[in-house]
């Protein structure tokens, strides 16, 4: 059998591989929502609702949380620099591990 590829453990990493940047950010937002750190804002937006709790946050989840200092929709969130940089770093980590990106 040929070489094996390590499967990433983080849901947003799997989402990036399967669905691209938008799916990865949605997974990070869902993680924050389940922790009680993000909630709905004005129609079509989301915002932070406080500090995060539970397990430590990944770089992408931290970037999403920090980028919601001002309410934003998913499109605006994807355009914010910390989120773009975290996605780039995650993409580099996955490529370095031998994963094929969508």
DSSP file (Angstrom, degrees, kcal/mol; ACC not computed):
  #  RESIDUE AA STRUCTURE BP1 BP2  ACC     N-H-->O    O-->H-N    N-H-->O    O-->H-N    TCO  KAPPA ALPHA  PHI   PSI    X-CA   Y-CA   Z-CA
    1    1 A X              0   0    0      0, 0.0     3,-0.1     0, 0.0     0, 0.0   0.000 360.0 360.0 360.0 151.5    0.0    0.0    0.0
    2    2 A X        -     0   0    0      1,-0.2     0, 0.0     0, 0.0     0, 0.0   0.032 360.0 -58.8 -76.1-171.6    1.1    3.6   -0.6
    3    3 A X        -     0   0    0      1,-0.1     2,-0.3     0, 0.0    -1,-0.2  -0.226  51.8-129.2 -67.6 159.4    1.7    6.3    1.9
    4    4 A X        -     0   0    0     -3,-0.1     2,-0.5     0, 0.0    -1,-0.1  -0.810   8.6-134.9-110.6 153.8   -1.0    7.5    4.2
    5    5 A X        -     0   0    0     -2,-0.3     2,-0.3    93,-0.0    93,-0.1  -0.921  24.3-119.9-107.9 131.3   -2.2   11.0    4.8
    6    6 A X        -     0   0    0     91,-0.6     2,-0.5    -2,-0.5    91,-0.0  -0.521  24.9-133.6 -69.7 130.5   -2.8   12.1    8.3
    7    7 A X        -     0   0    0     -2,-0.3    -1,-0.1     1,-0.0     7,-0.1  -0.759  23.4-119.4 -87.4 125.3   -6.5   13.2    8.8
    8    8 A X        -     0   0    0     -2,-0.5     6,-0.1     1,-0.1    -1,-0.0  -0.336  12.7-148.0 -65.4 145.7   -6.7   16.5   10.7
    9    9 A X  S    S+     0   0    0      4,-0.1     2,-0.3     5,-0.0    -1,-0.1   0.738  70.3  90.4 -86.5 -24.7   -8.6   16.3   14.0
   10   10 A X  S >> S-     0   0    0      1,-0.1     4,-1.9     2,-0.0     3,-0.6  -0.565  72.1-139.5 -80.1 133.2  -10.1   19.8   14.0
   11   11 A X  H 3> S+     0   0    0     -2,-0.3     4,-2.4     1,-0.2     5,-0.1   0.868 103.0  53.6 -58.3 -38.0  -13.5   20.2   12.3
   12   12 A X  H 3> S+     0   0    0      2,-0.2     4,-2.0     1,-0.2    -1,-0.2   0.814 106.1  53.6 -70.4 -27.0  -12.6   23.4   10.6
   13   13 A X  H <> S+     0   0    0     -3,-0.6     4,-2.1     2,-0.2    -1,-0.2   0.916 110.7  46.2 -69.1 -43.4   -9.5   21.8    9.1
   14   14 A X  H  X S+     0   0    0     -4,-1.9     4,-2.3     1,-0.2     5,-0.2   0.899 111.4  52.9 -62.9 -39.5  -11.7   19.1    7.6
   15   15 A X  H  X>S+     0   0    0     -4,-2.4     4,-3.6     1,-0.2     5,-0.8   0.890 107.1  51.9 -63.5 -39.4  -14.1   21.7    6.4
   16   16 A X  H  X5S+     0   0    0     -4,-2.0     4,-1.1     3,-0.2    86,-0.6   0.916 111.4  47.3 -62.7 -42.9  -11.3   23.6    4.7
   17   17 A X  H  <5S+     0   0    0     -4,-2.1    -2,-0.2     1,-0.2    -1,-0.2   0.901 124.0  31.2 -64.6 -40.8  -10.3   20.4    2.9
   18   18 A X  H  <5S+     0   0    0     -4,-2.3    -2,-0.2    -5,-0.1    -3,-0.2   0.868 137.3  14.4 -88.4 -39.5  -13.8   19.5    1.9
   19   19 A X  H  <5S-     0   0    0     -4,-3.6     4,-0.4     1,-0.3     3,-0.3   0.462  97.0-123.0-123.2  -2.1  -15.6   22.8    1.4
   20   20 A X     X< -     0   0    0     -4,-1.1     4,-1.8    -5,-0.8    -1,-0.3  -0.342  55.6 -35.9  90.1-172.7  -13.0   25.6    1.2
   21   21 A X  H  > S+     0   0    0      1,-0.2     4,-2.4     2,-0.2     5,-0.2   0.858 132.3  55.0 -58.8 -41.6  -12.5   28.7    3.3
   22   22 A X  H  > S+     0   0    0     -3,-0.3     4,-2.3     1,-0.2    -1,-0.2   0.927 109.2  47.5 -60.3 -45.0  -16.2   29.5    3.8
   23   23 A X  H  > S+     0   0    0     -4,-0.4     4,-2.1    -8,-0.2    -1,-0.2   0.879 110.5  52.8 -63.9 -37.9  -16.9   26.0    5.2
   24   24 A X  H  X S+     0   0    0     -4,-1.8     4,-1.9    -9,-0.3    -1,-0.2   0.908 110.5  46.7 -64.8 -41.6  -13.9   26.3    7.6
   25   25 A X  H  X S+     0   0    0     -4,-2.4     4,-2.7     2,-0.2    -2,-0.2   0.890 109.7  53.9 -69.2 -38.3  -15.1   29.7    8.9
   26   26 A X  H  X S+     0   0    0     -4,-2.3     4,-2.5    -5,-0.2    -1,-0.2   0.915 108.8  49.7 -59.9 -42.2  -18.6   28.3    9.4
   27   27 A X  H  X S+     0   0    0     -4,-2.1     4,-2.1     2,-0.2    -2,-0.2   0.897 111.2  48.9 -63.8 -39.8  -17.2   25.5   11.4
   28   28 A X  H  X S+     0   0    0     -4,-1.9     4,-2.2     2,-0.2    -2,-0.2   0.904 111.4  49.3 -66.3 -41.1  -15.2   27.9   13.6
   29   29 A X  H  X S+     0   0    0     -4,-2.7     4,-2.8     2,-0.2    -2,-0.2   0.913 110.1  51.4 -63.7 -42.4  -18.3   30.1   14.1
   30   30 A X  H  X S+     0   0    0     -4,-2.5     4,-2.6     2,-0.2    -2,-0.2   0.907 108.0  52.2 -61.5 -41.5  -20.3   27.0   15.1
   31   31 A X  H  X S+     0   0    0     -4,-2.1     4,-1.2     1,-0.2    -1,-0.2   0.934 112.2  45.6 -58.2 -46.5  -17.6   26.1   17.6
   32   32 A X  H  <>S+     0   0    0     -4,-2.2     5,-2.8     1,-0.2     6,-0.7   0.886 111.4  52.5 -65.8 -38.8  -17.8   29.6   19.1
   33   33 A X  H ><5S+     0   0    0     -4,-2.8     3,-1.4     1,-0.2    -2,-0.2   0.919 107.1  51.8 -63.0 -43.4  -21.6   29.5   19.2
   34   34 A X  H 3<5S+     0   0    0     -4,-2.6    -1,-0.2     1,-0.3    -2,-0.2   0.777 108.7  51.9 -65.3 -25.2  -21.6   26.2   21.0
   35   35 A X  T 3<5S-     0   0    0     -4,-1.2    -1,-0.3    -5,-0.2    -2,-0.2   0.522 117.6-115.4 -84.4  -6.9  -19.2   27.7   23.6
   36   36 A X  T < 5S+     0   0    0     -3,-1.4    -3,-0.2    -4,-0.4    -2,-0.1   0.674  86.2 114.7  81.3  18.3  -21.6   30.6   24.0
   37   37 A X  S   <S+     0   0    0     -5,-2.8    12,-2.4    -6,-0.2    13,-0.6   0.553  70.3  42.7 -99.6  -9.2  -19.1   33.1   22.6
   38   38 A X  E     +A   48   0A   0     -6,-0.7     2,-0.3    10,-0.3    10,-0.2  -0.997  61.8 164.5-137.8 140.9  -21.0   34.2   19.4
   39   39 A X  E     -A   47   0A   0      8,-2.6     8,-2.6    -2,-0.4     2,-0.1  -0.913  45.0 -68.6-145.2 174.2  -24.6   34.9   18.8
   40   40 A X  E     -A   46   0A   0     -2,-0.3     6,-0.3     6,-0.2     3,-0.1  -0.363  46.5-176.5 -66.5 142.1  -26.8   36.6   16.2
   41   41 A X        -     0   0    0      4,-2.4     3,-0.2     1,-0.5    -1,-0.1  -0.001  53.1 -20.2-108.4-141.8  -26.5   40.3   15.7
   42   42 A X  S >  S-     0   0    0      1,-0.2     3,-2.5     4,-0.1    -1,-0.5  -0.205 104.9 -57.3 -57.9 162.8  -28.5   42.5   13.5
   43   43 A X  T 3  S+     0   0    0      1,-0.3    -1,-0.2    -3,-0.1     3,-0.1  -0.188 130.9  10.9 -48.9 126.9  -30.3   40.6   10.6
   44   44 A X  T 3  S+     0   0    0      1,-0.3     2,-0.3    -3,-0.2    -1,-0.3   0.530 115.2  91.3  81.9   7.3  -27.6   38.8    8.6
   45   45 A X    <   -     0   0    0     -3,-2.5    -4,-2.4    28,-0.1     2,-0.3  -0.829  54.5-154.6-128.9 168.1  -24.8   39.4   11.1
   46   46 A X  E     -AB  40  72A   0     26,-2.1    26,-2.0    -6,-0.3     2,-0.3  -0.915  12.3-174.3-134.2 163.3  -23.2   37.8   14.1
   47   47 A X  E     -A   39   0A   0     -8,-2.6    -8,-2.6    -2,-0.3    22,-0.1  -0.971  32.9 -87.5-153.0 163.7  -21.3   39.2   17.0
   48   48 A X  E     -A   38   0A   0     20,-1.2   -10,-0.3    -2,-0.3     3,-0.1  -0.426  26.2-168.6 -72.8 152.3  -19.3   38.1   20.1
   49   49 A X        -     0   0    0    -12,-2.4     2,-0.3     1,-0.4   -11,-0.2   0.104  57.7 -63.5-127.9  20.2  -21.2   37.6   23.3
   50   50 A X  S    S-     0   0    0    -13,-0.6    -1,-0.4     0, 0.0     2,-0.0  -0.868  80.8 -17.9 134.8-166.4  -18.4   37.3   25.7
   51   51 A X        -     0   0    0     -2,-0.3     2,-0.2    -3,-0.1    -2,-0.0  -0.296  62.3-113.2 -74.2 157.9  -15.4   35.2   26.5
   52   52 A X        -     0   0    0    -15,-0.1     2,-0.3     2,-0.0    -1,-0.1  -0.597  30.8-166.9 -89.5 154.4  -14.8   31.7   25.3
   53   53 A X        +     0   0    0     -2,-0.2     2,-0.2   -18,-0.1   -16,-0.1  -0.881  43.5  35.5-134.0 168.1  -14.8   28.7   27.6
   54   54 A X  S    S+     0   0    0     -2,-0.3     3,-0.1     3,-0.0    -2,-0.0  -0.613  99.5  11.9  93.3-151.3  -13.8   25.1   27.4
   55   55 A X  S    S-     0   0    0     -2,-0.2    -2,-0.0     1,-0.1     0, 0.0  -0.147  94.1 -81.9 -61.0 156.0  -10.9   23.7   25.5
   56   56 A X        -     0   0    0      1,-0.1     2,-0.2    -4,-0.0    -1,-0.1  -0.227  50.6-112.1 -58.4 150.1   -8.3   26.0   24.1
   57   57 A X        -     0   0    0     -3,-0.1    -1,-0.1     1,-0.1     2,-0.1  -0.559  22.5-123.6 -85.3 148.4   -9.2   27.7   20.8
   58   58 A X     >  -     0   0    0     -2,-0.2     4,-2.6     1,-0.1     5,-0.2  -0.364  34.4-100.4 -78.7 169.5   -7.4   27.0   17.5
   59   59 A X  H  > S+     0   0    0      1,-0.2     4,-2.3     2,-0.2     5,-0.1   0.895 123.1  48.4 -60.7 -41.6   -5.8   29.9   15.6
   60   60 A X  H  > S+     0   0    0      2,-0.2     4,-2.5     1,-0.2    -1,-0.2   0.925 111.8  48.6 -66.7 -43.1   -8.7   30.1   13.1
   61   61 A X  H  > S+     0   0    0      1,-0.2     4,-2.4     2,-0.2    -2,-0.2   0.898 111.9  49.8 -64.5 -39.7  -11.3   30.1   15.9
   62   62 A X  H  X S+     0   0    0     -4,-2.6     4,-2.8     2,-0.2    -1,-0.2   0.918 111.0  49.9 -61.6 -43.4   -9.4   32.8   17.8
   63   63 A X  H  X S+     0   0    0     -4,-2.3     4,-2.1    -5,-0.2    20,-0.2   0.899 111.0  48.5 -64.5 -40.9   -9.1   34.9   14.6
   64   64 A X  H  X S+     0   0    0     -4,-2.5     4,-0.8     2,-0.2    -1,-0.2   0.938 113.0  47.8 -63.9 -46.2  -12.9   34.6   14.0
   65   65 A X  H >< S+     0   0    0     -4,-2.4     3,-0.8     1,-0.2    -2,-0.2   0.930 114.0  46.1 -60.9 -46.2  -13.7   35.5   17.6
   66   66 A X  H >< S+     0   0    0     -4,-2.8     3,-0.9     1,-0.2    -1,-0.2   0.841 108.7  57.0 -65.9 -32.5  -11.3   38.5   17.5
   67   67 A X  H >< S+     0   0    0     -4,-2.1     3,-0.6     1,-0.3    -1,-0.2   0.634  92.4  69.9 -75.9 -13.2  -12.7   39.6   14.1
   68   68 A X  T <<  +     0   0    0     -4,-0.8   -20,-1.2    -3,-0.8    -1,-0.3   0.055  58.0 116.1 -92.2  26.9  -16.2   39.8   15.5
   69   69 A X  T <  S+     0   0    0     -3,-0.9     2,-0.4     1,-0.2    -1,-0.2   0.769  87.7  34.2 -60.2 -24.1  -15.3   42.9   17.6
   70   70 A X  S <  S-     0   0    0     -3,-0.6    -1,-0.2   -24,-0.0   -24,-0.1  -0.997 111.4 -94.3-129.3 134.3  -17.8   44.5   15.3
   71   71 A X        +     0   0    0     -2,-0.4     2,-0.3   -26,-0.1   -24,-0.2  -0.123  54.4 170.7 -50.4 142.4  -20.9   42.6   14.0
   72   72 A X  B     -B   46   0A   0    -26,-2.0   -26,-2.1    -4,-0.1     2,-0.1  -0.993  31.6-125.3-152.1 152.7  -20.3   41.0   10.6
   73   73 A X     >  -     0   0    0     -2,-0.3     4,-2.4   -28,-0.3     5,-0.2  -0.410  45.9 -94.9 -86.1 174.1  -21.9   38.6    8.2
   74   74 A X  H  > S+     0   0    0    -30,-0.2     4,-2.3     1,-0.2     5,-0.2   0.891 124.4  53.5 -61.3 -40.6  -20.0   35.6    6.9
   75   75 A X  H  > S+     0   0    0      1,-0.2     4,-0.9     2,-0.2    -1,-0.2   0.932 111.6  44.5 -61.4 -46.2  -18.9   37.5    3.7
   76   76 A X  H >> S+     0   0    0      1,-0.2     4,-0.7     2,-0.2     3,-0.5   0.885 111.1  54.8 -65.8 -37.3  -17.4   40.4    5.8
   77   77 A X  H >< S+     0   0    0     -4,-2.4     3,-1.0     1,-0.2     6,-0.2   0.904 104.4  53.6 -62.5 -41.3  -15.8   37.9    8.2
   78   78 A X  H 3< S+     0   0    0     -4,-2.3    -1,-0.2     1,-0.2    -2,-0.2   0.744 107.6  53.0 -64.7 -23.0  -14.1   36.1    5.4
   79   79 A X  H << S+     0   0    0     -4,-0.9    -1,-0.2    -3,-0.5     2,-0.2   0.588  82.8 107.4 -89.2 -11.3  -12.6   39.5    4.2
   80   80 A X  S XX S-     0   0    0     -3,-1.0     4,-2.3    -4,-0.7     3,-0.6  -0.492  74.4-126.8 -75.1 137.0  -11.1   40.4    7.6
   81   81 A X  H 3> S+     0   0    0      1,-0.2     4,-2.8     2,-0.2     5,-0.2   0.855 103.8  52.6 -53.8 -48.0   -7.3   40.2    7.7
   82   82 A X  H 3> S+     0   0    0      1,-0.2     4,-2.2     2,-0.2    -1,-0.2   0.881 112.4  47.1 -60.1 -35.4   -6.9   38.0   10.9
   83   83 A X  H <> S+     0   0    0     -3,-0.6     4,-2.5   -20,-0.2    -1,-0.2   0.927 112.2  49.0 -70.6 -44.7   -9.3   35.4    9.4
   84   84 A X  H  X S+     0   0    0     -4,-2.3     4,-2.2     1,-0.2    -2,-0.2   0.910 113.1  48.1 -59.9 -42.3   -7.6   35.4    6.0
   85   85 A X  H  X S+     0   0    0     -4,-2.8     4,-2.3     2,-0.2    -1,-0.2   0.909 111.5  49.1 -66.4 -41.5   -4.2   35.0    7.7
   86   86 A X  H  X S+     0   0    0     -4,-2.2     4,-2.4    -5,-0.2    -2,-0.2   0.892 111.2  50.3 -65.4 -38.8   -5.4   32.2    9.9
   87   87 A X  H  X S+     0   0    0     -4,-2.5     4,-2.7     2,-0.2    -1,-0.2   0.905 110.2  50.7 -64.2 -40.9   -6.9   30.4    6.9
   88   88 A X  H  X S+     0   0    0     -4,-2.2     4,-2.2     2,-0.2    -2,-0.2   0.907 111.2  47.6 -62.5 -42.0   -3.6   30.8    5.0
   89   89 A X  H  X S+     0   0    0     -4,-2.3     4,-2.5     2,-0.2    -2,-0.2   0.911 112.8  48.7 -66.2 -41.9   -1.7   29.3    7.9
   90   90 A X  H  X S+     0   0    0     -4,-2.4     4,-2.5     2,-0.2     5,-0.2   0.917 110.4  51.2 -63.8 -42.7   -4.1   26.4    8.2
   91   91 A X  H  X S+     0   0    0     -4,-2.7     4,-2.5     1,-0.2    -1,-0.2   0.912 110.8  49.2 -60.1 -42.5   -3.9   25.8    4.5
   92   92 A X  H  X S+     0   0    0     -4,-2.2     4,-2.5     2,-0.2    -2,-0.2   0.900 110.2  50.6 -63.9 -41.3   -0.1   25.8    4.7
   93   93 A X  H  X S+     0   0    0     -4,-2.5     4,-1.3     2,-0.2    -2,-0.2   0.912 112.8  46.2 -62.4 -42.8   -0.2   23.4    7.7
   94   94 A X  H  <>S+     0   0    0     -4,-2.5     5,-2.7     2,-0.2     4,-0.2   0.901 112.6  49.3 -68.0 -40.5   -2.5   21.0    5.7
   95   95 A X  H ><5S+     0   0    0     -4,-2.5     3,-1.4     1,-0.2    -2,-0.2   0.898 109.3  53.2 -64.5 -39.7   -0.4   21.2    2.6
   96   96 A X  H 3<5S+     0   0    0     -4,-2.5    -1,-0.2     1,-0.3    -2,-0.2   0.791 106.3  53.5 -65.1 -27.6    2.7   20.5    4.6
   97   97 A X  T 3<5S-     0   0    0     -4,-1.3   -91,-0.6    -5,-0.2    -1,-0.3   0.447 124.7-103.9 -86.5  -1.0    1.1   17.4    6.0
   98   98 A X  T < 5S+     0   0    0     -3,-1.4     2,-0.2     1,-0.3    -3,-0.2   0.608  70.3 146.6  92.6  11.7    0.3   16.2    2.5
   99   99 A X      < -     0   0    0     -5,-2.7     2,-0.5    -6,-0.2    -1,-0.3  -0.560  46.5-128.6 -82.5 146.9   -3.4   17.0    2.4
  100  100 A X        -     0   0    0     -2,-0.2     2,-0.2     2,-0.0    -5,-0.0  -0.843  24.1-137.0 -94.3 127.0   -5.0   18.0   -0.9
  101  101 A X              0   0    0     -2,-0.5   -84,-0.2     1,-0.1   -83,-0.1  -0.575 360.0 360.0 -86.8 146.9   -6.9   21.2   -0.6
  102  102 A X              0   0    0    -86,-0.6    -1,-0.1    -2,-0.2   -85,-0.1   0.472 360.0 360.0 -68.3 360.0  -10.4   21.6   -2.2
